[in-house]
Amino acid sequence: MSNKTKLPKAQIDELLDVLKTRFEKNKNRHTDLDWTNIQERLLASPKKLWSLHQMEETGGEPDVIGYDKEKDKYVFCDCVAESPKGRRSVCYDPEALESRKEHKPKHSAVGMAAEMGIDLLTEKQYRSLQTLGKFDTKTSSWVLTPPAIREKGGAIFGDWRYGHVFIYHNGAESYYGARGFRGMLQV
């Protein structure tokens, strides 16, 4: 395993403390799950720990939001109230980034997620996350865009306004200070 994706023991311990505290504080997101089992799974998955560290470092406040019985995986998602600060002002994907001739953002949501080892939320996952709290009430988050939309130059994003989840479209090359992306990781 590359040292780039391996955390030192002190960082692992610190991350696990943060995740455990958040897990215990937000039981409504993961009823009937036991932290001990999750921690064992994390300790057996150093690359996943590194990805969770990246989520935390960019302001995502990852937390467990479920367990997929079919895949035998715990599901972590960015649960920060607004789109993670360290992942804002990004266009949708590397192709959109490359297409910009002027005023390029530093990165793209799809590219950054891939580097972090996480997945962008689908529209369905984004709507499901919104049942656990109200997220993106002042910001918005890119969501995984269906190929038919992306082929036409667009991309989709979501937010919570007026007591409702909205999914909108924009040019994939656009970027805004209040738009970022949320990630998901299965362990």
N, C-alpha and C positions, 0 to 999 in steps of 0.2 A: 504494500500500500504506500502510496506517495505521502511524503511528509506534508505536502500541501493540503491533503484531506485527512490528516490525523491530528487530533488535538492532544496537547500535553495533559497529564493526569489532573493537574490543578484546574485547568479549564474545564475538563470533563466534570469534575466534582462541583465546580461553581455552576455550570450549566444545569446539571441534575438538580441542584438545590433550587435554582430559579424555576425550573419546570415543575418540580414537585410542589413548591409553594403555590404556583399558579394553578396547578391541577387541583389542589385542596381548596383553594379559594373559589373555584368555579365549577363545583360539582354538577351544576345543571347542564353543563356541556357534555358530561360523560357519566351519567348515572350507571351504577352497577359495574364500574371498572375499578380495578385494583392497581394502585401505583407500583407495588412491588413487582408485578408481572411486567408492567411497562418498562420499568427501570432495567430489569433483567434483559429484556429484548433490546433496549438501547445499548447496554453495555456489550452485547454480542454483535452490535452493528456500528463499528467506528465511523464508517462513511456517513451513515444516517445521523450520527451525533454531530459530525462536522457540518452537515447540511442544516440541522437544527440550530447550530451555533451561528451559521450564516443568517438564518431567519431572524434570530435574536439580535445579532449585531446590526442588522439593517432596520431594526425597529418593529418587527412583525409580531412580537409577543406570542410565539407559537404555543398552542395548547392542544390536548387530545380532544377531538370532537366526536369520536366514535370508534367502533371496532367492526371490521369487515370479516364476518365469520367464514365466508367462502374462501377468502384469500388468507385468512388467519393473520390479519394485519391490523395494527392500531393506526388510526388516522390522525395526524397532526395538521393543524391549519393555523394561518396567521389570524389571531383574534384581537389585534390592536383595534381600538375604536375607529381610527381613520387609517387610510391607506398608509402602509409603512413609509416613514420619512426617508429612509435610505434607499427607497426604490421608486421615488417619484421623478417626474420630468423625464420619462422614457417613452419612446415611441413603441409601437406594438412588437415588431420583430426585426431580425437582422436585414431582411430585404427592404423594409421600410426605412431603416436607418441608412442603408446604402443609397437609397433613392433620393435622399435629401441632399441638395447641392449646397445649401447655406444653412447656418444656424442649426447644425446637427446636435441632437442631444448626446449625452455621453454613452448611452446604452439603449438597449431595447428590452422590453419585458420578457419576451420569449428567450432571448439570448442570455439575459441575466439569470433567469430561472434555471436554464440548462447548466450554467456555470455553478450555480448553487446546489444543483442536484435535486431540485424540487419541480413540481408541476404547477402550471397556472390552473386556477379553478375553472371548471366548465360553467356554463350558465346555470345548469341544474345544481351544481355544488354551491355556487354563489347564493342562489336563492335558499338553499338548505341552510347555509351558514347564517343567513339573516333570521332564521327561526330561533337561533340561539342568543340573539341580541340584536341591537341596531348598529350596523357597521356602515361606514362611509356616509355619514349624515352631512359632512362638509367637504368630503373628497370623493373621488371615484376610483375604481379599479378596473384595469383591463381584464377581460376574461377570455378564455380560449375561444377563438373565432372559428366557426365552421368554414371549411375550404371554399364553399360556394360564395361566401361573402368576401373572404380574403382574396380570392382570384379576381374580384372586381375592384380591389384596392382598398376595401374597408376593413374595419375591425370593430369589435364590440366591447363595451364596458358597462359596469353597473354601479348603482349607488342607491341609497335609501333616502327618499324625500316624501313628504306629505303622507307618512304612514304607509308607504308602498315601495317595493323594490322596482326600480326602473332599469331596463337594459336598453342602451342606446347604441348608435353607430357613429363612427368618425373615420376620417382617413387614417389608415394605419401609420402613416408617417407623422401624424400630429403628436404633440406632447404638451403637457401642461404641468405647472407646479403643483397642482392639487390632484393629479392623476398618477397613480402608481399601479402596483399589482399585488395580489395576495397569492401565497403559495400553499401547496398541500404536499405532505410527505407521508408515505405509508411505511411503517416499520414492523 
